[in-house]
Amino acid sequence: MSNSTPLKIVSRIKHIYGKAERFFHPLVGLSSYDKYLEHMKKAHPDRKPQSRGEFFKERLEKRYNSGGVGKCC
């Protein structure tokens, strides 16, 4: 790293963060909320989108309390 300038180091950190962000955000649902907001803006501009908390609560309810396939217990 002796040849690296501070600018190159910062650039490399941003690059690594960007890759990590693309991997981890979908695992916790962050990208799905962003996609939901985009959809609401395009398809339903007259409706108020759910808050992040409401969105994730609804998704968890659908996933774990639907009574259908995918329920673990």
All heavy atoms as a GROMACS GRO file, in nm:
protein
  598
    1MET      N    1   0.080  -0.120   0.000
    1MET     CA    2   0.000   0.000   0.000
    1MET      C    3   0.084   0.126   0.000
    1MET      O    4   0.031   0.233   0.005
    1MET     CB    5  -0.091   0.003   0.122
    1MET     CG    6  -0.222  -0.062   0.100
    1MET     SD    7  -0.341   0.015   0.208
    1MET     CE    8  -0.473  -0.090   0.189
    2SER      N    9   0.213   0.112  -0.005
    2SER     CA   10   0.299   0.230  -0.001
    2SER      C   11   0.283   0.316  -0.126
    2SER      O   12   0.308   0.435  -0.122
    2SER     CB   13   0.446   0.188   0.015
    2SER     OG   14   0.483   0.106  -0.093
    3ASN      N   15   0.240   0.257  -0.239
    3ASN     CA   16   0.219   0.332  -0.362
    3ASN      C   17   0.079   0.394  -0.370
    3ASN      O   18   0.049   0.466  -0.462
    3ASN     CB   19   0.241   0.243  -0.484
    3ASN     CG   20   0.387   0.207  -0.502
    3ASN    OD1   21   0.475   0.277  -0.453
    3ASN    ND2   22   0.412   0.097  -0.570
    4SER      N   23  -0.009   0.361  -0.277
    4SER     CA   24  -0.147   0.409  -0.281
    4SER      C   25  -0.158   0.551  -0.228
    4SER      O   26  -0.104   0.583  -0.123
    4SER     CB   27  -0.238   0.319  -0.199
    4SER     OG   28  -0.240   0.190  -0.253
    5THR      N   29  -0.229   0.630  -0.302
    5THR     CA   30  -0.257   0.766  -0.256
    5THR      C   31  -0.385   0.761  -0.173
    5THR      O   32  -0.465   0.669  -0.187
    5THR     CB   33  -0.276   0.862  -0.375
    5THR    OG1   34  -0.392   0.822  -0.447
    5THR    CG2   35  -0.154   0.863  -0.464
    6PRO      N   36  -0.407   0.862  -0.090
    6PRO     CA   37  -0.532   0.864  -0.012
    6PRO      C   38  -0.656   0.858  -0.101
    6PRO      O   39  -0.755   0.794  -0.066
    6PRO     CB   40  -0.524   0.995   0.065
    6PRO     CG   41  -0.378   1.022   0.079
    6PRO     CD   42  -0.318   0.970  -0.048
    7LEU      N   43  -0.651   0.920  -0.217
    7LEU     CA   44  -0.766   0.918  -0.308
    7LEU      C   45  -0.793   0.777  -0.358
    7LEU      O   46  -0.909   0.734  -0.366
    7LEU     CB   47  -0.740   1.013  -0.425
    7LEU     CG   48  -0.856   1.037  -0.520
    7LEU    CD1   49  -0.978   1.090  -0.444
    7LEU    CD2   50  -0.817   1.136  -0.628
    8LYS      N   51  -0.687   0.703  -0.391
    8LYS     CA   52  -0.704   0.565  -0.436
    8LYS      C   53  -0.760   0.478  -0.324
    8LYS      O   54  -0.842   0.390  -0.349
    8LYS     CB   55  -0.572   0.508  -0.485
    8LYS     CG   56  -0.528   0.560  -0.619
    8LYS     CD   57  -0.399   0.495  -0.662
    8LYS     CE   58  -0.350   0.550  -0.794
    8LYS     NZ   59  -0.223   0.487  -0.835
    9ILE      N   60  -0.716   0.501  -0.203
    9ILE     CA   61  -0.764   0.423  -0.089
    9ILE      C   62  -0.913   0.449  -0.067
    9ILE      O   63  -0.991   0.355  -0.050
    9ILE     CB   64  -0.682   0.456   0.038
    9ILE    CG1   65  -0.538   0.407   0.020
    9ILE    CG2   66  -0.746   0.393   0.161
    9ILE    CD1   67  -0.443   0.454   0.127
   10VAL      N   68  -0.953   0.576  -0.070
   10VAL     CA   69  -1.095   0.610  -0.053
   10VAL      C   70  -1.178   0.550  -0.166
   10VAL      O   71  -1.286   0.495  -0.143
   10VAL     CB   72  -1.114   0.764  -0.045
   10VAL    CG1   73  -1.261   0.801  -0.052
   10VAL    CG2   74  -1.050   0.818   0.081
   11SER      N   75  -1.127   0.556  -0.286
   11SER     CA   76  -1.197   0.499  -0.400
   11SER      C   77  -1.215   0.348  -0.383
   11SER      O   78  -1.322   0.294  -0.411
   11SER     CB   79  -1.119   0.529  -0.528
   11SER     OG   80  -1.181   0.468  -0.638
   12ARG      N   81  -1.112   0.283  -0.336
   12ARG     CA   82  -1.119   0.137  -0.314
   12ARG      C   83  -1.220   0.102  -0.204
   12ARG      O   84  -1.296   0.007  -0.217
   12ARG     CB   85  -0.980   0.084  -0.277
   12ARG     CG   86  -0.973  -0.063  -0.260
   12ARG     CD   87  -0.984  -0.134  -0.392
   12ARG     NE   88  -0.976  -0.277  -0.369
   12ARG     CZ   89  -1.042  -0.367  -0.439
   12ARG    NH1   90  -1.116  -0.329  -0.540
   12ARG    NH2   91  -1.032  -0.493  -0.411
   13ILE      N   92  -1.223   0.181  -0.098
   13ILE     CA   93  -1.318   0.158   0.011
   13ILE      C   94  -1.461   0.174  -0.040
   13ILE      O   95  -1.549   0.093  -0.009
   13ILE     CB   96  -1.290   0.252   0.130
   13ILE    CG1   97  -1.160   0.211   0.199
   13ILE    CG2   98  -1.406   0.252   0.229
   13ILE    CD1   99  -1.109   0.310   0.301
   14LYS      N  100  -1.485   0.277  -0.121
   14LYS     CA  101  -1.619   0.298  -0.178
   14LYS      C  102  -1.659   0.180  -0.267
   14LYS      O  103  -1.773   0.135  -0.265
   14LYS     CB  104  -1.623   0.427  -0.260
   14LYS     CG  105  -1.627   0.551  -0.175
   14LYS     CD  106  -1.634   0.675  -0.264
   14LYS     CE  107  -1.640   0.802  -0.184
   14LYS     NZ  108  -1.646   0.920  -0.271
   15HIS      N  109  -1.564   0.131  -0.344
   15HIS     CA  110  -1.590   0.017  -0.432
   15HIS      C  111  -1.628  -0.107  -0.351
   15HIS      O  112  -1.727  -0.175  -0.381
   15HIS     CB  113  -1.467  -0.010  -0.518
   15HIS     CG  114  -1.479  -0.131  -0.605
   15HIS    ND1  115  -1.556  -0.133  -0.718
   15HIS    CD2  116  -1.425  -0.255  -0.593
   15HIS    CE1  117  -1.549  -0.253  -0.773
   15HIS    NE2  118  -1.470  -0.329  -0.699
   16ILE      N  119  -1.553  -0.135  -0.247
   16ILE     CA  120  -1.580  -0.252  -0.162
   16ILE      C  121  -1.715  -0.235  -0.092
   16ILE      O  122  -1.794  -0.330  -0.085
   16ILE     CB  123  -1.466  -0.273  -0.060
   16ILE    CG1  124  -1.339  -0.316  -0.134
   16ILE    CG2  125  -1.504  -0.374   0.047
   16ILE    CD1  126  -1.214  -0.315  -0.049
   17TYR      N  127  -1.743  -0.117  -0.042
   17TYR     CA  128  -1.872  -0.092   0.025
   17TYR      C  129  -1.987  -0.113  -0.073
   17TYR      O  130  -2.089  -0.172  -0.038
   17TYR     CB  131  -1.877   0.049   0.084
   17TYR     CG  132  -2.010   0.079   0.147
   17TYR    CD1  133  -2.042   0.030   0.272
   17TYR    CD2  134  -2.105   0.153   0.079
   17TYR    CE1  135  -2.166   0.055   0.329
   17TYR    CE2  136  -2.230   0.178   0.135
   17TYR     CZ  137  -2.258   0.129   0.260
   17TYR     OH  138  -2.382   0.154   0.315
   18GLY      N  139  -1.970  -0.064  -0.194
   18GLY     CA  140  -2.075  -0.080  -0.295
   18GLY      C  141  -2.105  -0.227  -0.322
   18GLY      O  142  -2.221  -0.267  -0.333
   19LYS      N  143  -2.003  -0.308  -0.332
   19LYS     CA  144  -2.023  -0.452  -0.354
   19LYS      C  145  -2.090  -0.515  -0.232
   19LYS      O  146  -2.180  -0.596  -0.246
   19LYS     CB  147  -1.891  -0.521  -0.384
   19LYS     CG  148  -1.840  -0.495  -0.523
   19LYS     CD  149  -1.719  -0.582  -0.551
   19LYS     CE  150  -1.675  -0.566  -0.693
   19LYS     NZ  151  -1.743  -0.655  -0.784
   20ALA      N  152  -2.044  -0.479  -0.114
   20ALA     CA  153  -2.104  -0.535   0.008
   20ALA      C  154  -2.249  -0.492   0.021
   20ALA      O  155  -2.335  -0.571   0.060
   20ALA     CB  156  -2.023  -0.490   0.131
   21GLU      N  157  -2.276  -0.367  -0.012
   21GLU     CA  158  -2.413  -0.315  -0.006
   21GLU      C  159  -2.505  -0.393  -0.099
   21GLU      O  160  -2.615  -0.431  -0.061
   21GLU     CB  161  -2.413  -0.168  -0.043
   21GLU     CG  162  -2.546  -0.101  -0.033
   21GLU     CD  163  -2.537   0.046  -0.071
   21GLU    OE1  164  -2.488   0.076  -0.181
   21GLU    OE2  165  -2.581   0.129   0.009
   22ARG      N  166  -2.460  -0.421  -0.220
   22ARG     CA  167  -2.542  -0.496  -0.315
   22ARG      C  168  -2.566  -0.639  -0.268
   22ARG      O  169  -2.666  -0.701  -0.303
   22ARG     CB  170  -2.477  -0.497  -0.454
   22ARG     CG  171  -2.491  -0.366  -0.526
   22ARG     CD  172  -2.451  -0.378  -0.672
   22ARG     NE  173  -2.314  -0.415  -0.693
   22ARG     CZ  174  -2.212  -0.331  -0.701
   22ARG    NH1  175  -2.234  -0.203  -0.689
   22ARG    NH2  176  -2.090  -0.375  -0.721
   23PHE      N  177  -2.476  -0.693  -0.188
   23PHE     CA  178  -2.492  -0.828  -0.136
   23PHE      C  179  -2.581  -0.831  -0.011
   23PHE      O  180  -2.673  -0.912  -0.001
   23PHE     CB  181  -2.356  -0.890  -0.104
   23PHE     CG  182  -2.366  -1.026  -0.042
   23PHE    CD1  183  -2.396  -1.136  -0.119
   23PHE    CD2  184  -2.346  -1.043   0.094
   23PHE    CE1  185  -2.407  -1.262  -0.062
   23PHE    CE2  186  -2.356  -1.169   0.152
   23PHE     CZ  187  -2.386  -1.279   0.073
   24PHE      N  188  -2.554  -0.743   0.086
   24PHE     CA  189  -2.622  -0.750   0.215
   24PHE      C  190  -2.760  -0.686   0.217
   24PHE      O  191  -2.849  -0.734   0.286
   24PHE     CB  192  -2.535  -0.687   0.325
   24PHE     CG  193  -2.418  -0.774   0.362
   24PHE    CD1  194  -2.290  -0.734   0.331
   24PHE    CD2  195  -2.436  -0.895   0.427
   24PHE    CE1  196  -2.182  -0.813   0.363
   24PHE    CE2  197  -2.329  -0.975   0.460
   24PHE     CZ  198  -2.200  -0.934   0.429
   25HIS      N  199  -2.780  -0.580   0.145
   25HIS     CA  200  -2.910  -0.512   0.149
   25HIS      C  201  -3.025  -0.603   0.106
   25HIS      O  202  -3.128  -0.604   0.174
   25HIS     CB  203  -2.907  -0.384   0.068
   25HIS     CG  204  -2.842  -0.272   0.142
   25HIS    ND1  205  -2.851  -0.141   0.100
   25HIS    CD2  206  -2.766  -0.267   0.255
   25HIS    CE1  207  -2.784  -0.064   0.182
   25HIS    NE2  208  -2.732  -0.138   0.277
   26PRO      N  209  -3.013  -0.679  -0.001
   26PRO     CA  210  -3.123  -0.770  -0.034
   26PRO      C  211  -3.148  -0.876   0.074
   26PRO      O  212  -3.261  -0.919   0.093
   26PRO     CB  213  -3.078  -0.837  -0.165
   26PRO     CG  214  -2.984  -0.740  -0.224
   26PRO     CD  215  -2.913  -0.675  -0.108
   27LEU      N  216  -3.045  -0.914   0.147
   27LEU     CA  217  -3.062  -1.014   0.252
   27LEU      C  218  -3.153  -0.964   0.363
   27LEU      O  219  -3.225  -1.042   0.425
   27LEU     CB  220  -2.927  -1.055   0.312
   27LEU     CG  221  -2.834  -1.133   0.222
   27LEU    CD1  222  -2.702  -1.161   0.292
   27LEU    CD2  223  -2.898  -1.263   0.177
   28VAL      N  224  -3.150  -0.836   0.389
   28VAL     CA  225  -3.234  -0.779   0.495
   28VAL      C  226  -3.352  -0.701   0.440
   28VAL      O  227  -3.425  -0.639   0.514
   28VAL     CB  228  -3.151  -0.690   0.591
   28VAL    CG1  229  -3.047  -0.773   0.664
   28VAL    CG2  230  -3.086  -0.574   0.519
   29GLY      N  231  -3.371  -0.705   0.308
   29GLY     CA  232  -3.490  -0.644   0.248
   29GLY      C  233  -3.479  -0.497   0.214
   29GLY      O  234  -3.578  -0.436   0.178
   30LEU      N  235  -3.363  -0.438   0.225
   30LEU     CA  236  -3.353  -0.294   0.199
   30LEU      C  237  -3.381  -0.260   0.054
   30LEU      O  238  -3.447  -0.161   0.025
   30LEU     CB  239  -3.217  -0.242   0.242
   30LEU     CG  240  -3.193  -0.241   0.392
   30LEU    CD1  241  -3.052  -0.194   0.423
   30LEU    CD2  242  -3.294  -0.155   0.463
   31SER      N  243  -3.331  -0.341  -0.038
   31SER     CA  244  -3.356  -0.308  -0.179
   31SER      C  245  -3.503  -0.326  -0.214
   31SER      O  246  -3.555  -0.256  -0.300
   31SER     CB  247  -3.268  -0.392  -0.271
   31SER     OG  248  -3.301  -0.528  -0.260
   32SER      N  249  -3.571  -0.420  -0.147
   32SER     CA  250  -3.711  -0.439  -0.179
   32SER      C  251  -3.794  -0.316  -0.141
   32SER      O  252  -3.890  -0.283  -0.210
   32SER     CB  253  -3.766  -0.564  -0.109
   32SER     OG  254  -3.754  -0.554   0.030
   33TYR      N  255  -3.759  -0.248  -0.033
   33TYR     CA  256  -3.831  -0.126   0.003
   33TYR      C  257  -3.806  -0.017  -0.100
   33TYR      O  258  -3.899   0.054  -0.140
   33TYR     CB  259  -3.791  -0.078   0.143
   33TYR     CG  260  -3.868   0.044   0.187
   33TYR    CD1  261  -4.004   0.035   0.216
   33TYR    CD2  262  -3.806   0.167   0.198
   33TYR    CE1  263  -4.077   0.148   0.255
   33TYR    CE2  264  -3.878   0.280   0.238
   33TYR     CZ  265  -4.013   0.269   0.265
   33TYR     OH  266  -4.084   0.380   0.304
   34ASP      N  267  -3.684  -0.005  -0.147
   34ASP     CA  268  -3.653   0.094  -0.250
   34ASP      C  269  -3.732   0.066  -0.378
   34ASP      O  270  -3.785   0.156  -0.440
   34ASP     CB  271  -3.503   0.096  -0.281
   34ASP     CG  272  -3.421   0.150  -0.166
   34ASP    OD1  273  -3.476   0.224  -0.081
   34ASP    OD2  274  -3.302   0.116  -0.159
   35LYS      N  275  -3.740  -0.061  -0.415
   35LYS     CA  276  -3.818  -0.099  -0.534
   35LYS      C  277  -3.966  -0.070  -0.513
   35LYS      O  278  -4.035  -0.028  -0.605
   35LYS     CB  279  -3.795  -0.246  -0.567
   35LYS     CG  280  -3.658  -0.274  -0.621
   35LYS     CD  281  -3.638  -0.421  -0.648
   35LYS     CE  282  -3.495  -0.447  -0.694
   35LYS     NZ  283  -3.470  -0.589  -0.713
   36TYR      N  284  -4.013  -0.096  -0.393
   36TYR     CA  285  -4.153  -0.066  -0.360
   36TYR      C  286  -4.181   0.084  -0.376
   36TYR      O  287  -4.282   0.123  -0.435
   36TYR     CB  288  -4.182  -0.111  -0.216
   36TYR     CG  289  -4.305  -0.049  -0.155
   36TYR    CD1  290  -4.433  -0.089  -0.194
   36TYR    CD2  291  -4.294   0.050  -0.058
   36TYR    CE1  292  -4.546  -0.030  -0.138
   36TYR    CE2  293  -4.405   0.109  -0.002
   36TYR     CZ  294  -4.532   0.068  -0.043
   36TYR     OH  295  -4.643   0.128   0.012
   37LEU      N  296  -4.091   0.168  -0.325
   37LEU     CA  297  -4.109   0.313  -0.339
   37LEU      C  298  -4.111   0.356  -0.485
   37LEU      O  299  -4.192   0.439  -0.525
   37LEU     CB  300  -4.000   0.388  -0.263
   37LEU     CG  301  -4.008   0.382  -0.111
   37LEU    CD1  302  -3.889   0.456  -0.049
   37LEU    CD2  303  -4.138   0.439  -0.060
   38GLU      N  304  -4.020   0.298  -0.565
   38GLU     CA  305  -4.018   0.330  -0.708
   38GLU      C  306  -4.150   0.290  -0.774
   38GLU      O  307  -4.206   0.364  -0.854
   38GLU     CB  308  -3.902   0.258  -0.776
   38GLU     CG  309  -3.766   0.314  -0.743
   38GLU     CD  310  -3.655   0.234  -0.808
   38GLU    OE1  311  -3.679   0.168  -0.912
   38GLU    OE2  312  -3.543   0.235  -0.754
   39HIS      N  313  -4.198   0.170  -0.739
   39HIS     CA  314  -4.324   0.122  -0.795
   39HIS      C  315  -4.439   0.215  -0.757
   39HIS      O  316  -4.522   0.252  -0.842
   39HIS     CB  317  -4.354  -0.020  -0.746
   39HIS     CG  318  -4.494  -0.063  -0.774
   39HIS    ND1  319  -4.536  -0.104  -0.899
   39HIS    CD2  320  -4.603  -0.069  -0.694
   39HIS    CE1  321  -4.665  -0.133  -0.894
   39HIS    NE2  322  -4.708  -0.113  -0.771
   40MET      N  323  -4.444   0.252  -0.631
   40MET     CA  324  -4.553   0.339  -0.585
   40MET      C  325  -4.550   0.474  -0.657
   40MET      O  326  -4.654   0.528  -0.694
   40MET     CB  327  -4.546   0.359  -0.434
   40MET     CG  328  -4.582   0.237  -0.353
   40MET     SD  329  -4.751   0.180  -0.380
   40MET     CE  330  -4.842   0.310  -0.297
   41LYS      N  331  -4.431   0.526  -0.676
   41LYS     CA  332  -4.418   0.656  -0.743
   41LYS      C  333  -4.466   0.649  -0.888
   41LYS      O  334  -4.533   0.739  -0.936
   41LYS     CB  335  -4.272   0.701  -0.738
   41LYS     CG  336  -4.252   0.846  -0.777
   41LYS     CD  337  -4.106   0.887  -0.771
   41LYS     CE  338  -4.060   0.893  -0.627
   41LYS     NZ  339  -3.923   0.946  -0.612
   42LYS      N  340  -4.434   0.538  -0.956
   42LYS     CA  341  -4.471   0.525  -1.097
   42LYS      C  342  -4.616   0.481  -1.116
   42LYS      O  343  -4.688   0.537  -1.198
   42LYS     CB  344  -4.379   0.424  -1.166
   42LYS     CG  345  -4.238   0.472  -1.183
   42LYS     CD  346  -4.151   0.365  -1.246
   42LYS     CE  347  -4.006   0.408  -1.251
   42LYS     NZ  348  -3.920   0.300  -1.300
   43ALA      N  349  -4.657   0.380  -1.041
   43ALA     CA  350  -4.787   0.319  -1.065
   43ALA      C  351  -4.901   0.380  -0.983
   43ALA      O  352  -5.016   0.372  -1.024
   43ALA     CB  353  -4.779   0.169  -1.037
   44HIS      N  354  -4.868   0.435  -0.867
   44HIS     CA  355  -4.971   0.488  -0.778
   44HIS      C  356  -4.929   0.623  -0.720
   44HIS      O  357  -4.918   0.639  -0.599
   44HIS     CB  358  -4.997   0.390  -0.662
   44HIS     CG  359  -5.018   0.249  -0.706
   44HIS    ND1  360  -5.135   0.206  -0.764
   44HIS    CD2  361  -4.936   0.141  -0.701
   44HIS    CE1  362  -5.125   0.077  -0.792
   44HIS    NE2  363  -5.005   0.035  -0.755
   45PRO      N  364  -4.906   0.723  -0.804
   45PRO     CA  365  -4.857   0.851  -0.755
   45PRO      C  366  -4.954   0.924  -0.662
   45PRO      O  367  -4.913   1.009  -0.582
   45PRO     CB  368  -4.832   0.932  -0.882
   45PRO     CG  369  -4.919   0.870  -0.985
   45PRO     CD  370  -4.928   0.724  -0.948
   46ASP      N  371  -5.081   0.885  -0.668
   46ASP     CA  372  -5.181   0.950  -0.584
   46ASP      C  373  -5.191   0.887  -0.444
   46ASP      O  374  -5.254   0.943  -0.356
   46ASP     CB  375  -5.318   0.942  -0.652
   46ASP     CG  376  -5.358   0.799  -0.685
   46ASP    OD1  377  -5.270   0.720  -0.728
   46ASP    OD2  378  -5.477   0.766  -0.668
   47ARG      N  379  -5.126   0.772  -0.424
   47ARG     CA  380  -5.134   0.704  -0.295
   47ARG      C  381  -5.007   0.727  -0.213
   47ARG      O  382  -4.897   0.734  -0.268
   47ARG     CB  383  -5.153   0.554  -0.316
   47ARG     CG  384  -5.290   0.523  -0.374
   47ARG     CD  385  -5.312   0.378  -0.406
   47ARG     NE  386  -5.266   0.289  -0.302
   47ARG     CZ  387  -5.248   0.158  -0.321
   47ARG    NH1  388  -5.272   0.104  -0.439
   47ARG    NH2  389  -5.207   0.083  -0.223
   48LYS      N  390  -5.024   0.738  -0.083
   48LYS     CA  391  -4.911   0.756   0.007
   48LYS      C  392  -4.846   0.619   0.033
   48LYS      O  393  -4.916   0.525   0.073
   48LYS     CB  394  -4.958   0.816   0.140
   48LYS     CG  395  -4.848   0.839   0.239
   48LYS     CD  396  -4.902   0.893   0.369
   48LYS     CE  397  -4.788   0.901   0.470
   48LYS     NZ  398  -4.838   0.922   0.605
   49PRO      N  399  -4.716   0.606   0.010
   49PRO     CA  400  -4.651   0.477   0.035
   49PRO      C  401  -4.641   0.448   0.185
   49PRO      O  402  -4.644   0.540   0.267
   49PRO     CB  403  -4.512   0.493  -0.027
   49PRO     CG  404  -4.489   0.638  -0.035
   49PRO     CD  405  -4.624   0.704  -0.045
   50GLN      N  406  -4.628   0.322   0.217
   50GLN     CA  407  -4.610   0.281   0.356
   50GLN      C  408  -4.475   0.331   0.406
   50GLN      O  409  -4.381   0.348   0.328
   50GLN     CB  410  -4.612   0.129   0.368
   50GLN     CG  411  -4.742   0.064   0.333
   50GLN     CD  412  -4.731  -0.087   0.335
   50GLN    OE1  413  -4.629  -0.144   0.297
   50GLN    NE2  414  -4.837  -0.152   0.378
   51SER      N  415  -4.466   0.348   0.536
   51SER     CA  416  -4.335   0.378   0.594
   51SER      C  417  -4.249   0.252   0.587
   51SER      O  418  -4.301   0.142   0.563
   51SER     CB  419  -4.351   0.420   0.741
   51SER     OG  420  -4.390   0.308   0.819
   52ARG      N  421  -4.121   0.267   0.606
   52ARG     CA  422  -4.031   0.152   0.604
   52ARG      C  423  -4.076   0.048   0.707
   52ARG      O  424  -4.080  -0.072   0.679
   52ARG     CB  425  -3.888   0.197   0.632
   52ARG     CG  426  -3.784   0.088   0.618
   52ARG     CD  427  -3.644   0.141   0.642
   52ARG     NE  428  -3.602   0.237   0.542
   52ARG     CZ  429  -3.543   0.206   0.426
   52ARG    NH1  430  -3.518   0.083   0.397
   52ARG    NH2  431  -3.509   0.300   0.341
   53GLY      N  432  -4.114   0.093   0.825
   53GLY     CA  433  -4.158   0.001   0.930
   53GLY      C  434  -4.285  -0.073   0.892
   53GLY      O  435  -4.297  -0.194   0.915
   54GLU      N  436  -4.383   0.000   0.836
   54GLU     CA  437  -4.508  -0.063   0.792
   54GLU      C  438  -4.481  -0.165   0.682
   54GLU      O  439  -4.539  -0.274   0.682
   54GLU     CB  440  -4.604   0.043   0.741
   54GLU     CG  441  -4.656   0.138   0.845
   54GLU     CD  442  -4.726   0.259   0.787
   54GLU    OE1  443  -4.696   0.298   0.671
   54GLU    OE2  444  -4.810   0.315   0.859
   55PHE      N  445  -4.394  -0.128   0.589
   55PHE     CA  446  -4.361  -0.216   0.478
   55PHE      C  447  -4.303  -0.347   0.528
   55PHE      O  448  -4.349  -0.455   0.489
   55PHE     CB  449  -4.261  -0.145   0.385
   55PHE     CG  450  -4.210  -0.231   0.273
   55PHE    CD1  451  -4.284  -0.249   0.158
   55PHE    CD2  452  -4.086  -0.294   0.284
   55PHE    CE1  453  -4.237  -0.327   0.055
   55PHE    CE2  454  -4.038  -0.373   0.180
   55PHE     CZ  455  -4.114  -0.390   0.065
   56PHE      N  456  -4.204  -0.341   0.616
   56PHE     CA  457  -4.140  -0.463   0.664
   56PHE      C  458  -4.231  -0.544   0.755
   56PHE      O  459  -4.230  -0.667   0.751
   56PHE     CB  460  -4.006  -0.432   0.731
   56PHE     CG  461  -3.900  -0.399   0.631
   56PHE    CD1  462  -3.848  -0.272   0.625
   56PHE    CD2  463  -3.854  -0.493   0.542
   56PHE    CE1  464  -3.751  -0.239   0.531
   56PHE    CE2  465  -3.758  -0.463   0.447
   56PHE     CZ  466  -3.706  -0.335   0.442
   57LYS      N  467  -4.314  -0.477   0.832
   57LYS     CA  468  -4.408  -0.549   0.918
   57LYS      C  469  -4.506  -0.629   0.832
   57LYS      O  470  -4.533  -0.746   0.859
   57LYS     CB  471  -4.484  -0.451   1.007
   57LYS     CG  472  -4.580  -0.520   1.100
   57LYS     CD  473  -4.652  -0.422   1.190
   57LYS     CE  474  -4.751  -0.495   1.279
   57LYS     NZ  475  -4.831  -0.405   1.357
   58GLU      N  476  -4.556  -0.566   0.727
   58GLU     CA  477  -4.649  -0.636   0.637
   58GLU      C  478  -4.582  -0.754   0.569
   58GLU      O  479  -4.640  -0.862   0.556
   58GLU     CB  480  -4.702  -0.539   0.531
   58GLU     CG  481  -4.801  -0.605   0.436
   58GLU     CD  482  -4.851  -0.508   0.331
   58GLU    OE1  483  -4.929  -0.418   0.368
   58GLU    OE2  484  -4.811  -0.523   0.214
   59ARG      N  485  -4.458  -0.736   0.525
   59ARG     CA  486  -4.386  -0.845   0.458
   59ARG      C  487  -4.363  -0.962   0.554
   59ARG      O  488  -4.377  -1.077   0.516
   59ARG     CB  489  -4.252  -0.798   0.402
   59ARG     CG  490  -4.261  -0.693   0.290
   59ARG     CD  491  -4.351  -0.741   0.177
   59ARG     NE  492  -4.365  -0.646   0.071
   59ARG     CZ  493  -4.458  -0.551   0.063
   59ARG    NH1  494  -4.542  -0.533   0.159
   59ARG    NH2  495  -4.467  -0.472  -0.041
   60LEU      N  496  -4.328  -0.932   0.678
   60LEU     CA  497  -4.307  -1.038   0.776
   60LEU      C  498  -4.437  -1.111   0.807
   60LEU      O  499  -4.439  -1.234   0.820
   60LEU     CB  500  -4.247  -0.981   0.905
   60LEU     CG  501  -4.101  -0.938   0.896
   60LEU    CD1  502  -4.059  -0.867   1.024
   60LEU    CD2  503  -4.011  -1.056   0.868
   61GLU      N  504  -4.546  -1.036   0.817
   61GLU     CA  505  -4.676  -1.098   0.840
   61GLU      C  506  -4.712  -1.193   0.726
   61GLU      O  507  -4.756  -1.306   0.748
   61GLU     CB  508  -4.785  -0.992   0.854
   61GLU     CG  509  -4.782  -0.916   0.984
   61GLU     CD  510  -4.824  -1.001   1.103
   61GLU    OE1  511  -4.915  -1.085   1.088
   61GLU    OE2  512  -4.765  -0.981   1.210
   62LYS      N  513  -4.693  -1.147   0.604
   62LYS     CA  514  -4.723  -1.232   0.487
   62LYS      C  515  -4.634  -1.355   0.485
   62LYS      O  516  -4.679  -1.463   0.449
   62LYS     CB  517  -4.705  -1.152   0.358
   62LYS     CG  518  -4.817  -1.057   0.329
   62LYS     CD  519  -4.795  -0.988   0.196
   62LYS     CE  520  -4.908  -0.890   0.168
   62LYS     NZ  521  -4.887  -0.819   0.041
   63ARG      N  522  -4.509  -1.337   0.522
   63ARG     CA  523  -4.414  -1.448   0.513
   63ARG      C  524  -4.437  -1.553   0.622
   63ARG      O  525  -4.432  -1.672   0.595
   63ARG     CB  526  -4.272  -1.394   0.522
   63ARG     CG  527  -4.168  -1.500   0.504
   63ARG     CD  528  -4.032  -1.439   0.497
   63ARG     NE  529  -3.934  -1.541   0.465
   63ARG     CZ  530  -3.808  -1.517   0.440
   63ARG    NH1  531  -3.764  -1.395   0.442
   63ARG    NH2  532  -3.726  -1.614   0.412
   64TYR      N  533  -4.459  -1.509   0.744
   64TYR     CA  534  -4.462  -1.603   0.855
   64TYR      C  535  -4.601  -1.633   0.911
   64TYR      O  536  -4.618  -1.731   0.981
   64TYR     CB  537  -4.372  -1.553   0.969
   64TYR     CG  538  -4.228  -1.550   0.927
   64TYR    CD1  539  -4.161  -1.430   0.911
   64TYR    CD2  540  -4.158  -1.667   0.902
   64TYR    CE1  541  -4.029  -1.427   0.872
   64TYR    CE2  542  -4.027  -1.666   0.862
   64TYR     CZ  543  -3.962  -1.545   0.848
   64TYR     OH  544  -3.831  -1.542   0.808
   65ASN      N  545  -4.699  -1.554   0.881
   65ASN     CA  546  -4.832  -1.577   0.936
   65ASN      C  547  -4.938  -1.601   0.829
   65ASN      O  548  -5.056  -1.584   0.852
   65ASN     CB  549  -4.875  -1.457   1.023
   65ASN     CG  550  -4.787  -1.441   1.142
   65ASN    OD1  551  -4.739  -1.539   1.198
   65ASN    ND2  552  -4.763  -1.318   1.184
   66SER      N  553  -4.892  -1.644   0.712
   66SER     CA  554  -4.986  -1.664   0.603
   66SER      C  555  -5.060  -1.797   0.615
   66SER      O  556  -5.162  -1.817   0.552
   66SER     CB  557  -4.914  -1.657   0.469
   66SER     OG  558  -4.823  -1.766   0.458
   67GLY      N  559  -5.006  -1.889   0.694
   67GLY     CA  560  -5.069  -2.021   0.708
   67GLY      C  561  -5.041  -2.113   0.591
   67GLY      O  562  -5.089  -2.224   0.584
   68GLY      N  563  -4.960  -2.068   0.498
   68GLY     CA  564  -4.929  -2.147   0.381
   68GLY      C  565  -4.791  -2.206   0.383
   68GLY      O  566  -4.728  -2.220   0.487
   69VAL      N  567  -4.744  -2.240   0.267
   69VAL     CA  568  -4.612  -2.298   0.251
   69VAL      C  569  -4.507  -2.197   0.295
   69VAL      O  570  -4.521  -2.078   0.276
   69VAL     CB  571  -4.588  -2.337   0.103
   69VAL    CG1  572  -4.448  -2.392   0.083
   69VAL    CG2  573  -4.692  -2.439   0.058
   70GLY      N  574  -4.401  -2.245   0.354
   70GLY     CA  575  -4.293  -2.157   0.397
   70GLY      C  576  -4.300  -2.126   0.545
   70GLY      O  577  -4.208  -2.068   0.600
   71LYS      N  578  -4.409  -2.165   0.607
   71LYS     CA  579  -4.421  -2.142   0.750
   71LYS      C  580  -4.338  -2.248   0.822
   71LYS      O  581  -4.352  -2.367   0.797
   71LYS     CB  582  -4.568  -2.151   0.792
   71LYS     CG  583  -4.594  -2.102   0.930
   71LYS     CD  584  -4.743  -2.094   0.956
   71LYS     CE  585  -4.766  -2.046   1.098
   71LYS     NZ  586  -4.908  -2.042   1.128
   72CYS      N  587  -4.254  -2.206   0.912
   72CYS     CA  588  -4.160  -2.299   0.973
   72CYS      C  589  -4.222  -2.383   1.084
   72CYS      O  590  -4.172  -2.487   1.118
   72CYS     CB  591  -4.036  -2.227   1.023
   72CYS     SG  592  -4.070  -2.114   1.158
   73CYS      N  593  -4.327  -2.338   1.147
   73CYS     CA  594  -4.382  -2.412   1.262
   73CYS      C  595  -4.529  -2.443   1.242
   73CYS      O  596  -4.602  -2.374   1.185
   73CYS     CB  597  -4.366  -2.331   1.389
   73CYS     SG  598  -4.197  -2.285   1.422
   0.00000   0.00000   0.00000
